[in-house]
Amino acid sequence: MTGDDGRGERVEAFLAGERPDDVAIFLSEGMVDGVEKLAAHGERVEGGVLVVVSGQNGRNAFTAATGLDAFTFAKEAMEREGEVERGLSGGRCPDCDAGPEFVFAFAEEENEEAGRLYAEGSVLHAYARCACGVAYADRWVTDA
C-alpha cells in the first residue's frame, strides 16, 4: 500500500494509530462509481478504496460519498457490535456475515487516565455499514 506520493505511508500511519487528527474512509467498489478517480486521493485496496484525510475534510468527504453525517452514522453504528478487519476494507456484519459497503474510522491516542483499552495504546474506532443496511462498530488497540 505504499505510493510515491506518501498516500501509502499515511494509510499505514493511520492504521498504526499515529494520525489522530485524520479520519479514514473505506468505500467498496459497489459504493463508488469511478473507484479509480477516488483512488487518486487514497489507496486502492481489495474490494474498494481507502482514503485517509484530515478530520474535517474526511467528515465532509464521508457525507459526500454516503449522504450521511459522519457523527450521526457513528452514533447509530455504536449500538451494534460487529467485526471490521484491521485494514478497514473488510469485516463481518453481525446479521448476515457480509463485509462492509463503507467504513468511517478515527484513532484516539493512548490515554492512561481514561483506562480500559485507552490505557493500552492508541485505539482505532471503526464504524461500518453492510449492504443489508445494518450499521455496526468495532474498536481495537493498534499495534504501534
Phi, psi and chi 1 to 4 in degrees:
 res  aa     phi    psi   chi1   chi2   chi3   chi4
   1 MET       -   24.5  -82.0 -163.3  -59.2      -
   2 THR  -101.6  145.9   55.1      -      -      -
   3 GLY  -132.1  167.8      -      -      -      -
   4 ASP   -70.7  -20.9  -65.5  -27.4      -      -
   5 ASP   -98.4    6.9   59.2    4.0      -      -
   6 GLY    90.9   -2.4      -      -      -      -
   7 ARG   -60.6  -44.7  -71.7 -175.7  -49.7 -132.7
   8 GLY   -61.7  -38.8      -      -      -      -
   9 GLU   -66.3  -37.4  -71.6   82.1    8.6      -
  10 ARG   -62.0  -44.3  -90.3 -162.7  -47.3  -92.2
  11 VAL   -62.4  -48.7  168.2      -      -      -
  12 GLU   -60.9  -43.4  -70.3  174.1   15.6      -
  13 ALA   -64.6  -40.3      -      -      -      -
  14 PHE   -61.4  -48.8  178.8   85.4      -      -
  15 LEU   -63.4  -23.7  -65.0  173.9      -      -
  16 ALA   -86.3   -0.2      -      -      -      -
  17 GLY    81.5   15.5      -      -      -      -
  18 GLU   -94.4    5.3  -62.1  168.7    0.8      -
  19 ARG  -130.8   67.0  -63.7 -174.9   68.7   98.6
  20 PRO   -68.8  -12.3   25.2  -34.0      -      -
  21 ASP   -91.4   -2.6  -66.5  -30.5      -      -
  22 ASP  -107.0  166.9  -67.2  -13.2      -      -
  23 VAL  -128.1  158.4  -61.3      -      -      -
  24 ALA  -119.0  144.3      -      -      -      -
  25 ILE  -130.9  124.7  -55.8  165.3      -      -
  26 PHE  -106.5  130.9  166.1   76.3      -      -
  27 LEU  -124.8  125.2  -62.5  169.7      -      -
  28 SER   -70.2  159.1   69.7      -      -      -
  29 GLU   -56.1  -33.9  -70.1  178.2    1.5      -
  30 GLY   -67.8  -21.4      -      -      -      -
  31 MET   -88.0  -23.9  -82.4  -71.0  -60.6      -
  32 VAL  -119.7  120.2 -178.6      -      -      -
  33 ASP   -80.8  133.2  -69.0  -31.0      -      -
  34 GLY    71.7   51.4      -      -      -      -
  35 VAL   -53.1  -35.1  164.9      -      -      -
  36 GLU   -61.4  -36.9  -66.1  -52.7  -39.1      -
  37 LYS   -63.6  -45.4 -178.2  178.1  178.3 -176.3
  38 LEU   -66.3  -34.9 -173.2   57.8      -      -
  39 ALA   -61.8  -22.5      -      -      -      -
  40 ALA   -64.8  -20.3      -      -      -      -
  41 HIS  -105.3   -6.2  -58.9  -74.4      -      -
  42 GLY  -146.0 -149.1      -      -      -      -
  43 GLU  -119.5  130.5  -73.4  -63.5  -49.6      -
  44 ARG   -73.7  123.8 -178.4  117.9  167.7   95.1
  45 VAL  -125.9  169.1  -65.3      -      -      -
  46 GLU   -56.3  122.2 -174.7  174.4  -22.0      -
  47 GLY    90.4   -5.0      -      -      -      -
  48 GLY   168.6 -143.4      -      -      -      -
  49 VAL  -133.7  139.4  174.0      -      -      -
  50 LEU  -117.8  123.5 -179.2   61.5      -      -
  51 VAL  -118.6  134.1 -179.4      -      -      -
  52 VAL  -119.1  120.3  173.8      -      -      -
  53 VAL  -140.9  168.8  -67.3      -      -      -
  54 SER   -58.9  153.1   68.2      -      -      -
  55 GLY   -47.4  -59.6      -      -      -      -
  56 GLN   -66.1  -42.5 -173.2   58.3   46.1      -
  57 ASN   -61.7  -38.3  -70.3  -23.3      -      -
  58 GLY   -66.8  -41.5      -      -      -      -
  59 ARG   -63.7  -40.5  -70.2 -174.0  -68.9  -83.3
  60 ASN   -65.9  -41.8  -68.3  -19.9      -      -
  61 ALA   -64.5  -38.9      -      -      -      -
  62 PHE   -61.5  -46.3  177.9   81.2      -      -
  63 THR   -61.9  -43.2  -61.3      -      -      -
  64 ALA   -62.9  -38.4      -      -      -      -
  65 ALA   -79.4  -32.1      -      -      -      -
  66 THR  -113.5  -18.6   64.9      -      -      -
  67 GLY    80.1    8.8      -      -      -      -
  68 LEU  -115.4  145.8  -58.2  169.9      -      -
  69 ASP   -73.2  130.3  174.9   74.7      -      -
  70 ALA   -58.2  -44.9      -      -      -      -
  71 PHE   -72.1  -37.1  -70.0  120.7      -      -
  72 THR   -63.6  -42.8  -58.4      -      -      -
  73 PHE   -63.3  -45.2  169.6   66.7      -      -
  74 ALA   -59.8  -41.8      -      -      -      -
  75 LYS   -61.9  -43.0 -173.9  175.8  179.6 -178.9
  76 GLU   -62.3  -45.9  174.0 -169.3   -6.0      -
  77 ALA   -65.9  -31.3      -      -      -      -
  78 MET   -62.3  -16.3  -77.3 -169.5  -72.4      -
  79 GLU   -76.0  -14.3  -65.2  176.7   12.4      -
  80 ARG  -130.2  136.0  -64.5  -74.1  -53.2  -89.0
  81 GLU   -95.5  131.2 -170.2  172.5  -45.1      -
  82 GLY  -139.0 -164.9      -      -      -      -
  83 GLU  -123.7  123.2 -178.1 -179.7  -40.4      -
  84 VAL  -115.5  129.5  176.7      -      -      -
  85 GLU   -63.8  151.1  -70.5  178.9    1.1      -
  86 ARG   -61.2  -22.8  -59.3  -50.3 -177.4 -116.5
  87 GLY   -86.4   -2.1      -      -      -      -
  88 LEU    74.1   -2.4  -58.0  177.3      -      -
  89 SER  -101.3    7.3   62.4      -      -      -
  90 GLY  -152.8 -174.4      -      -      -      -
  91 GLY   151.5 -161.9      -      -      -      -
  92 ARG  -145.2  124.3 -171.4  171.1   47.2 -173.1
  93 CYS   -68.0  140.2  172.5      -      -      -
  94 PRO   -69.8  -14.2   21.7  -29.3      -      -
  95 ASP  -100.4  -35.4  -79.6    9.9      -      -
  96 CYS  -133.4    4.3   71.0      -      -      -
  97 ASP    65.6    9.3  -68.2  -25.2      -      -
  98 ALA   -81.6  163.2      -      -      -      -
  99 GLY   -81.0  172.6      -      -      -      -
 100 PRO   -77.6  147.7   27.7  -33.6      -      -
 101 GLU   -78.2  -38.2  -89.4 -163.3  -44.7      -
 102 PHE  -153.5  158.1   57.2   83.8      -      -
 103 VAL  -137.0  138.5  175.2      -      -      -
 104 PHE  -118.5  129.0  175.6   78.0      -      -
 105 ALA  -141.4  151.9      -      -      -      -
 106 PHE  -147.4  162.1   66.0   90.1      -      -
 107 ALA  -115.0  146.7      -      -      -      -
 108 GLU  -118.5  136.2  -75.0 -170.2   66.9      -
 109 GLU   -68.8  158.9  -66.0  176.7  -54.9      -
 110 GLU   -54.9  138.5 -179.7  176.0   -8.0      -
 111 ASN  -146.6   94.7 -179.1  -12.0      -      -
 112 GLU   -60.5  -33.4  -70.0 -174.4   19.7      -
 113 GLU   -65.4  -30.3  -68.3  178.4   18.2      -
 114 ALA   -74.0  -22.0      -      -      -      -
 115 GLY    73.0 -164.1      -      -      -      -
 116 ARG    44.2 -138.3  -58.9  174.8  -59.3  177.7
 117 LEU   -56.8  -36.6  -75.1  179.0      -      -
 118 TYR   -64.5  -23.0  -55.7   97.4      -      -
 119 ALA   -80.0  -13.7      -      -      -      -
 120 GLU   -90.2  -17.1  -62.7  174.9   28.4      -
 121 GLY   153.0 -172.6      -      -      -      -
 122 SER   -64.2  140.9  -66.4      -      -      -
 123 VAL  -114.9  130.1  175.0      -      -      -
 124 LEU   -97.8  127.7 -156.5   72.3      -      -
 125 HIS  -104.8  127.6  -63.6  -98.1      -      -
 126 ALA  -128.1  131.1      -      -      -      -
 127 TYR  -121.1  125.9  -54.5  100.2      -      -
 128 ALA  -127.4  157.1      -      -      -      -
 129 ARG  -130.6  132.6  172.0  152.3  -66.4  151.5
 130 CYS   -88.9  160.0  177.7      -      -      -
 131 ALA   -60.5  -24.7      -      -      -      -
 132 CYS   -76.9   -5.6   76.8      -      -      -
 133 GLY   100.9   -8.3      -      -      -      -
 134 VAL   -77.3  130.9  170.0      -      -      -
 135 ALA  -100.7  138.9      -      -      -      -
 136 TYR  -150.3  165.3   56.6   95.5      -      -
 137 ALA  -129.5  156.1      -      -      -      -
 138 ASP  -147.7  155.7 -163.2    0.2      -      -
 139 ARG  -153.7  153.9   66.0 -177.2  175.7  164.0
 140 TRP  -159.9  159.4   57.8   88.7      -      -
 141 VAL   -80.3  130.5  176.0      -      -      -
 142 THR   -72.3  167.4   64.4      -      -      -
 143 ASP   -86.0   -0.2  -65.0  -29.2      -      -
 144 ALA   -67.0      -      -      -      -      -
